[in-house]
Amino acid sequence: MKNITISVPENVAKWARVYAAEHETSISRMLGDILRDKMDTESSYSRSMERFLSKKPIKLRDNGERYPDRDKLHER
């Protein structure tokens, strides 16, 4: 585990102490959980975007044709 130091306004620090106490945790654990969740979300989004962009686009119509209607696209 790596220690870091942060600076926050006094009112934020006060709120964080109360919030952490109400949830029976420490400010350190609370911030670690928040940062871990953010990291996981960002990683998941990046993987999804890479997977999406790696697929070859499909052509919806040939020149001069109309676009398919919604029902046909969604197999309804």
The first five atom37 places (N, CA, C, CB, O) and aatype in JSON, in Angstrom:
{
  "aatype": [12, 11, 2, 9, 16, 9, 15, 19, 14, 6, 2, 19, 0, 11, 17, 0, 1, 19, 18, 0, 0, 6, 8, 6, 16, 15, 9, 15, 1, 12, 10, 7, 3, 9, 10, 1, 3, 11, 12, 3, 16, 6, 15, 15, 18, 15, 1, 15, 12, 6, 1, 13, 10, 15, 11, 11, 14, 9, 11, 10, 1, 3, 2, 7, 6, 1, 18, 14, 3, 1, 3, 11, 10, 8, 6, 1],
  "atom_mask": [
    [1, 1, 1, 1, 1],
    [1, 1, 1, 1, 1],
    [1, 1, 1, 1, 1],
    [1, 1, 1, 1, 1],
    [1, 1, 1, 1, 1],
    [1, 1, 1, 1, 1],
    [1, 1, 1, 1, 1],
    [1, 1, 1, 1, 1],
    [1, 1, 1, 1, 1],
    [1, 1, 1, 1, 1],
    [1, 1, 1, 1, 1],
    [1, 1, 1, 1, 1],
    [1, 1, 1, 1, 1],
    [1, 1, 1, 1, 1],
    [1, 1, 1, 1, 1],
    [1, 1, 1, 1, 1],
    [1, 1, 1, 1, 1],
    [1, 1, 1, 1, 1],
    [1, 1, 1, 1, 1],
    [1, 1, 1, 1, 1],
    [1, 1, 1, 1, 1],
    [1, 1, 1, 1, 1],
    [1, 1, 1, 1, 1],
    [1, 1, 1, 1, 1],
    [1, 1, 1, 1, 1],
    [1, 1, 1, 1, 1],
    [1, 1, 1, 1, 1],
    [1, 1, 1, 1, 1],
    [1, 1, 1, 1, 1],
    [1, 1, 1, 1, 1],
    [1, 1, 1, 1, 1],
    [1, 1, 1, 0, 1],
    [1, 1, 1, 1, 1],
    [1, 1, 1, 1, 1],
    [1, 1, 1, 1, 1],
    [1, 1, 1, 1, 1],
    [1, 1, 1, 1, 1],
    [1, 1, 1, 1, 1],
    [1, 1, 1, 1, 1],
    [1, 1, 1, 1, 1],
    [1, 1, 1, 1, 1],
    [1, 1, 1, 1, 1],
    [1, 1, 1, 1, 1],
    [1, 1, 1, 1, 1],
    [1, 1, 1, 1, 1],
    [1, 1, 1, 1, 1],
    [1, 1, 1, 1, 1],
    [1, 1, 1, 1, 1],
    [1, 1, 1, 1, 1],
    [1, 1, 1, 1, 1],
    [1, 1, 1, 1, 1],
    [1, 1, 1, 1, 1],
    [1, 1, 1, 1, 1],
    [1, 1, 1, 1, 1],
    [1, 1, 1, 1, 1],
    [1, 1, 1, 1, 1],
    [1, 1, 1, 1, 1],
    [1, 1, 1, 1, 1],
    [1, 1, 1, 1, 1],
    [1, 1, 1, 1, 1],
    [1, 1, 1, 1, 1],
    [1, 1, 1, 1, 1],
    [1, 1, 1, 1, 1],
    [1, 1, 1, 0, 1],
    [1, 1, 1, 1, 1],
    [1, 1, 1, 1, 1],
    [1, 1, 1, 1, 1],
    [1, 1, 1, 1, 1],
    [1, 1, 1, 1, 1],
    [1, 1, 1, 1, 1],
    [1, 1, 1, 1, 1],
    [1, 1, 1, 1, 1],
    [1, 1, 1, 1, 1],
    [1, 1, 1, 1, 1],
    [1, 1, 1, 1, 1],
    [1, 1, 1, 1, 1]
  ],
  "atom_positions": [
    [[0.84, -1.17, 0.0], [0.0, 0.0, 0.0], [0.89, 1.24, 0.0], [-0.96, -0.01, 1.21], [1.89, 1.3, 0.72]],
    [[0.54, 2.22, -0.81], [1.32, 3.45, -0.93], [0.57, 4.59, -0.24], [1.59, 3.8, -2.43], [-0.63, 4.77, -0.47]],
    [[1.26, 5.36, 0.59], [0.66, 6.52, 1.25], [0.77, 7.73, 0.34], [1.35, 6.8, 2.6], [1.78, 7.93, -0.34]],
    [[-0.29, 8.55, 0.33], [-0.27, 9.81, -0.4], [-0.83, 10.89, 0.51], [-1.1, 9.71, -1.74], [-1.55, 10.6, 1.47]],
    [[-0.5, 12.11, 0.23], [-1.01, 13.25, 0.99], [-1.86, 14.09, 0.06], [0.15, 14.1, 1.6], [-1.47, 14.36, -1.08]],
    [[-3.03, 14.51, 0.55], [-3.89, 15.36, -0.26], [-4.22, 16.61, 0.54], [-5.19, 14.61, -0.67], [-4.13, 16.61, 1.77]],
    [[-4.59, 17.67, -0.14], [-5.02, 18.91, 0.49], [-6.44, 19.18, 0.05], [-4.07, 20.1, 0.14], [-6.75, 19.18, -1.14]],
    [[-7.31, 19.43, 1.02], [-8.71, 19.75, 0.73], [-9.13, 20.91, 1.64], [-9.66, 18.5, 0.94], [-8.52, 21.12, 2.69]],
    [[-10.15, 21.64, 1.24], [-10.65, 22.71, 2.11], [-11.15, 22.13, 3.44], [-11.78, 23.48, 1.41], [-11.56, 20.97, 3.51]],
    [[-11.1, 22.93, 4.47], [-11.48, 22.47, 5.81], [-12.9, 21.9, 5.85], [-11.37, 23.62, 6.8], [-13.14, 20.89, 6.51]],
    [[-13.84, 22.55, 5.16], [-15.23, 22.04, 5.19], [-15.33, 20.67, 4.53], [-16.18, 23.04, 4.49], [-16.16, 19.86, 4.93]],
    [[-14.52, 20.41, 3.52], [-14.51, 19.1, 2.87], [-13.92, 18.05, 3.82], [-13.72, 19.14, 1.54], [-14.43, 16.94, 3.93]],
    [[-12.84, 18.42, 4.49], [-12.22, 17.49, 5.44], [-13.19, 17.15, 6.58], [-10.92, 18.1, 6.01], [-13.29, 16.0, 6.98]],
    [[-13.9, 18.15, 7.08], [-14.88, 17.92, 8.15], [-15.98, 16.97, 7.67], [-15.5, 19.26, 8.62], [-16.34, 16.03, 8.37]],
    [[-16.51, 17.24, 6.48], [-17.56, 16.38, 5.93], [-17.03, 14.95, 5.77], [-18.07, 16.92, 4.58], [-17.73, 13.99, 6.1]],
    [[-15.81, 14.81, 5.26], [-15.23, 13.49, 5.03], [-15.07, 12.72, 6.34], [-13.87, 13.62, 4.32], [-15.33, 11.52, 6.39]],
    [[-14.64, 13.39, 7.39], [-14.5, 12.72, 8.69], [-15.85, 12.21, 9.19], [-13.88, 13.68, 9.73], [-15.95, 11.08, 9.67]],
    [[-16.88, 13.04, 9.08], [-18.22, 12.64, 9.52], [-18.74, 11.49, 8.67], [-19.2, 13.84, 9.46], [-19.25, 10.5, 9.19]],
    [[-18.6, 11.62, 7.35], [-19.08, 10.58, 6.43], [-18.39, 9.25, 6.71], [-18.85, 11.0, 4.97], [-19.05, 8.21, 6.78]],
    [[-17.08, 9.28, 6.86], [-16.32, 8.05, 7.12], [-16.76, 7.43, 8.45], [-14.8, 8.35, 7.15], [-16.91, 6.21, 8.54]],
    [[-16.96, 8.24, 9.47], [-17.39, 7.72, 10.77], [-18.77, 7.09, 10.67], [-17.39, 8.84, 11.83], [-19.02, 6.03, 11.24]],
    [[-19.67, 7.74, 9.96], [-21.03, 7.19, 9.8], [-21.02, 5.85, 9.07], [-21.91, 8.19, 9.02], [-21.89, 5.01, 9.3]],
    [[-20.04, 5.65, 8.22], [-19.94, 4.4, 7.44], [-18.9, 3.44, 8.01], [-19.61, 4.72, 5.99], [-18.5, 2.47, 7.37]],
    [[-18.46, 3.75, 9.23], [-17.52, 2.89, 9.96], [-16.29, 2.53, 9.12], [-18.22, 1.62, 10.4], [-15.92, 1.36, 9.0]],
    [[-15.68, 3.54, 8.55], [-14.48, 3.37, 7.75], [-13.55, 4.55, 7.99], [-14.83, 3.24, 6.24], [-13.89, 5.46, 8.75]],
    [[-12.42, 4.55, 7.37], [-11.5, 5.68, 7.48], [-11.57, 6.51, 6.19], [-10.04, 5.19, 7.73], [-12.03, 6.04, 5.15]],
    [[-11.1, 7.73, 6.3], [-11.05, 8.58, 5.1], [-10.13, 7.93, 4.08], [-10.58, 10.02, 5.45], [-10.41, 7.96, 2.88]],
    [[-9.04, 7.37, 4.54], [-8.09, 6.71, 3.64], [-8.76, 5.57, 2.88], [-6.87, 6.18, 4.42], [-8.62, 5.48, 1.66]],
    [[-9.48, 4.71, 3.58], [-10.17, 3.58, 2.94], [-11.25, 4.09, 1.99], [-10.8, 2.65, 4.01], [-11.41, 3.57, 0.88]],
    [[-12.0, 5.11, 2.44], [-13.06, 5.68, 1.61], [-12.5, 6.22, 0.3], [-13.8, 6.79, 2.38], [-13.03, 5.92, -0.77]],
    [[-11.44, 7.01, 0.37], [-10.84, 7.57, -0.84], [-10.22, 6.48, -1.72], [-9.77, 8.61, -0.48], [-10.3, 6.54, -2.94]],
    [[-9.61, 5.48, -1.08], [-9.05, 4.36, -1.84], [-10.13, 3.63, -2.63], [0.0, 0.0, 0.0], [-9.93, 3.28, -3.79]],
    [[-11.29, 3.41, -1.98], [-12.41, 2.74, -2.66], [-12.94, 3.57, -3.82], [-13.54, 2.46, -1.68], [-13.22, 3.05, -4.9]],
    [[-13.07, 4.88, -3.59], [-13.56, 5.77, -4.65], [-12.61, 5.76, -5.84], [-13.73, 7.22, -4.11], [-13.04, 5.66, -6.99]],
    [[-11.31, 5.86, -5.57], [-10.33, 5.86, -6.66], [-10.27, 4.52, -7.38], [-8.94, 6.22, -6.12], [-10.12, 4.48, -8.6]],
    [[-10.39, 3.42, -6.63], [-10.39, 2.09, -7.26], [-11.61, 1.93, -8.18], [-10.39, 0.97, -6.18], [-11.49, 1.42, -9.3]],
    [[-12.79, 2.38, -7.7], [-14.0, 2.32, -8.53], [-13.83, 3.14, -9.81], [-15.22, 2.82, -7.75], [-14.22, 2.7, -10.89]],
    [[-13.26, 4.32, -9.68], [-13.03, 5.18, -10.85], [-12.07, 4.51, -11.83], [-12.48, 6.56, -10.42], [-12.29, 4.54, -13.04]],
    [[-11.0, 3.92, -11.31], [-10.03, 3.23, -12.15], [-10.69, 2.06, -12.89], [-8.85, 2.72, -11.3], [-10.47, 1.87, -14.09]],
    [[-11.51, 1.27, -12.17], [-12.19, 0.14, -12.79], [-13.15, 0.59, -13.88], [-12.95, -0.67, -11.73], [-13.23, -0.03, -14.94]],
    [[-13.88, 1.68, -13.62], [-14.81, 2.22, -14.61], [-14.08, 2.67, -15.86], [-15.61, 3.38, -14.02], [-14.49, 2.36, -16.98]],
    [[-12.99, 3.41, -15.66], [-12.21, 3.89, -16.8], [-11.63, 2.73, -17.6], [-11.08, 4.82, -16.31], [-11.65, 2.74, -18.83]],
    [[-11.11, 1.72, -16.91], [-10.53, 0.57, -17.59], [-11.59, -0.19, -18.38], [-9.86, -0.37, -16.58], [-11.35, -0.6, -19.51]],
    [[-12.75, -0.36, -17.77], [-13.84, -1.07, -18.44], [-14.29, -0.31, -19.69], [-15.03, -1.26, -17.47], [-14.52, -0.92, -20.73]],
    [[-14.41, 1.02, -19.58], [-14.81, 1.84, -20.72], [-13.78, 1.73, -21.84], [-14.99, 3.3, -20.3], [-14.13, 1.57, -23.0]],
    [[-12.51, 1.81, -21.48], [-11.44, 1.74, -22.49], [-11.46, 0.4, -23.21], [-10.07, 1.97, -21.84], [-11.32, 0.35, -24.43]],
    [[-11.63, -0.69, -22.46], [-11.68, -2.02, -23.09], [-12.9, -2.12, -24.02], [-11.75, -3.13, -22.0], [-12.79, -2.66, -25.12]],
    [[-14.03, -1.6, -23.58], [-15.23, -1.65, -24.42], [-15.05, -0.83, -25.69], [-16.45, -1.14, -23.63], [-15.44, -1.27, -26.77]],
    [[-14.46, 0.34, -25.56], [-14.24, 1.19, -26.73], [-13.26, 0.53, -27.7], [-13.71, 2.57, -26.3], [-13.49, 0.56, -28.91]],
    [[-12.2, -0.06, -27.2], [-11.25, -0.76, -28.06], [-11.93, -1.91, -28.79], [-10.05, -1.28, -27.25], [-11.7, -2.12, -29.98]],
    [[-12.76, -2.67, -28.09], [-13.47, -3.79, -28.7], [-14.42, -3.29, -29.79], [-14.25, -4.6, -27.63], [-14.5, -3.87, -30.87]],
    [[-15.14, -2.2, -29.5], [-16.06, -1.64, -30.47], [-15.32, -1.14, -31.72], [-16.86, -0.49, -29.84], [-15.74, -1.42, -32.84]],
    [[-14.24, -0.42, -31.51], [-13.5, 0.15, -32.64], [-12.72, -0.89, -33.43], [-12.56, 1.22, -32.15], [-12.32, -0.62, -34.56]],
    [[-12.49, -2.05, -32.86], [-11.74, -3.09, -33.56], [-12.59, -3.83, -34.59], [-11.16, -4.07, -32.57], [-12.06, -4.53, -35.45]],
    [[-13.91, -3.69, -34.5], [-14.79, -4.39, -35.44], [-14.92, -3.61, -36.74], [-16.18, -4.61, -34.83], [-14.96, -2.38, -36.75]],
    [[-14.98, -4.35, -37.82], [-15.12, -3.73, -39.14], [-16.54, -3.18, -39.28], [-14.8, -4.76, -40.27], [-17.51, -3.86, -38.93]],
    [[-16.68, -1.94, -39.78], [-18.02, -1.37, -39.95], [-18.81, -2.15, -41.0], [-17.93, 0.11, -40.33], [-18.23, -2.69, -41.95]],
    [[-20.12, -2.19, -40.83], [-20.97, -2.85, -41.83], [-21.68, -1.79, -42.67], [-22.01, -3.79, -41.15], [-22.05, -0.73, -42.17]],
    [[-21.85, -2.1, -43.93], [-22.5, -1.18, -44.85], [-24.01, -1.38, -44.75], [-21.99, -1.39, -46.3], [-24.5, -2.49, -44.92]],
    [[-24.74, -0.31, -44.49], [-26.19, -0.4, -44.33], [-26.93, -0.32, -45.66], [-26.67, 0.7, -43.41], [-28.06, -0.81, -45.77]],
    [[-26.32, 0.28, -46.64], [-27.0, 0.41, -47.93], [-25.98, 0.59, -49.04], [-27.99, 1.59, -47.91], [-24.84, 1.0, -48.81]],
    [[-26.41, 0.27, -50.25], [-25.6, 0.58, -51.43], [-26.01, 1.96, -51.93], [-25.79, -0.51, -52.55], [-27.06, 2.48, -51.55]],
    [[-25.17, 2.55, -52.76], [-25.48, 3.88, -53.29], [-26.83, 3.87, -54.0], [-24.38, 4.36, -54.26], [-27.1, 2.97, -54.79]],
    [[-27.66, 4.86, -53.71], [-28.95, 4.98, -54.36], [-30.07, 4.23, -53.63], [0.0, 0.0, 0.0], [-31.24, 4.46, -53.92]],
    [[-29.74, 3.35, -52.72], [-30.78, 2.63, -51.98], [-31.19, 3.4, -50.74], [-30.29, 1.23, -51.59], [-30.46, 4.26, -50.26]],
    [[-32.37, 3.07, -50.22], [-32.84, 3.67, -48.98], [-32.21, 2.92, -47.81], [-34.39, 3.66, -48.89], [-31.87, 1.74, -47.93]],
    [[-32.07, 3.61, -46.69], [-31.61, 2.94, -45.48], [-32.67, 1.94, -45.02], [-31.28, 3.96, -44.36], [-33.86, 2.19, -45.21]],
    [[-32.27, 0.83, -44.42], [-33.26, -0.12, -43.91], [-34.06, 0.52, -42.77], [-32.58, -1.42, -43.42], [-33.57, 1.39, -42.05]],
    [[-35.31, 0.06, -42.63], [-36.12, 0.62, -41.55], [-35.72, -0.01, -40.21], [-37.63, 0.41, -41.83], [-35.0, -1.01, -40.17]],
    [[-36.19, 0.57, -39.15], [-35.81, 0.16, -37.8], [-36.15, -1.3, -37.52], [-36.49, 1.04, -36.77], [-35.34, -2.03, -36.95]],
    [[-37.34, -1.73, -37.93], [-37.76, -3.12, -37.67], [-36.82, -4.12, -38.34], [-39.19, -3.34, -38.16], [-36.48, -5.15, -37.75]],
    [[-36.4, -3.81, -39.57], [-35.51, -4.73, -40.26], [-34.14, -4.77, -39.58], [-35.36, -4.32, -41.73], [-33.55, -5.84, -39.44]],
    [[-33.65, -3.62, -39.16], [-32.35, -3.56, -38.49], [-32.35, -4.35, -37.18], [-31.96, -2.12, -38.23], [-31.34, -4.96, -36.82]],
    [[-33.46, -4.34, -36.49], [-33.54, -4.99, -35.18], [-34.27, -6.33, -35.23], [-34.22, -4.09, -34.19], [-34.65, -6.86, -34.19]],
    [[-34.47, -6.86, -36.42], [-35.08, -8.18, -36.62], [-36.4, -8.33, -35.88], [-34.12, -9.26, -36.16], [-36.63, -9.31, -35.18]],
    [[-37.29, -7.33, -36.06], [-38.6, -7.4, -35.38], [-39.64, -7.99, -36.27], [-39.04, -6.03, -34.92], [-40.8, -8.12, -35.86]]
  ]
}
